Amino acid sequence: MAGPRIFTSLDALQQAIGAELGPSDWLEVDQRRIDLFAEATGDHQWIHVDPQRAATGPFGTTIAHGYLTLALVPAFFPQLLRVDGVRMGVNYGVNKVRFPAPVPVGSRLRATGKITEAVAVPDGIQLTTVLTIERAGGGDRPVCVAESVSRYYH
């Protein structure tokens, strides 16, 4: 990874519509991460946490929860984008999320992004970034595509 794209002002963000970001470093999704996510969320569906049963299931192994894949966005985002000269940045939400392909245990994931909107809000900018998370060796279908919304304040 070459490091995040650095913006030195909110004005620079407004000029960055269409900017491509990334890729991030690769991150492995192991069974421990999947099990910890299951514990944190209470989602213990066998396809995620029972390797023996999952071996005979549709994917031949356990797979990560879709929401676990989405929850990795905070690990990837700082590797894609940094905004200097602001008081703070906050996650404002997600407009749309899709999980086009599964994440089998042991997968290595990375993210890319594209800035699609930067709108003035009181005391700052609301930034929409389409994040695409791909799996190494996973073909041409991403494992997650999400419109992430952030706010950066003066």
Stockholm file with secondary structure:
# STOCKHOLM 1.0

chainA/1-154         MAGPRIFTSLDALQQAIGAELGPSDWLEVDQRRIDLFAEATGDHQWIHVDPQRAATGPFGTTIAHGYLTLALVPAFFPQLLRVDGVRMGVNYGVNKVRFPAPVPVGSRLRATGKITEAVAVPDGIQLTTVLTIERAGGGDRPVCVAESVSRYYH
#=GR chainA/1-154 SS CCCCEEECSHHHHHTTTTCEECCCCCEEECHHHHHHHHHHHTCCCHHHHCHHHHHTSTTSSCBCCHHHHHHTHHHHHHHHEEECSCSEEEEEEEEEEECCSCCBTTEEEEEEEEEEEEEEETTEEEEEEEEEEEETTCTTSCSEEEEEEEEEEC
#=GC SS_cons         CCCCEEECSHHHHHTTTTCEECCCCCEEECHHHHHHHHHHHTCCCHHHHCHHHHHTSTTSSCBCCHHHHHHTHHHHHHHHEEECSCSEEEEEEEEEEECCSCCBTTEEEEEEEEEEEEEEETTEEEEEEEEEEEETTCTTSCSEEEEEEEEEEC
//
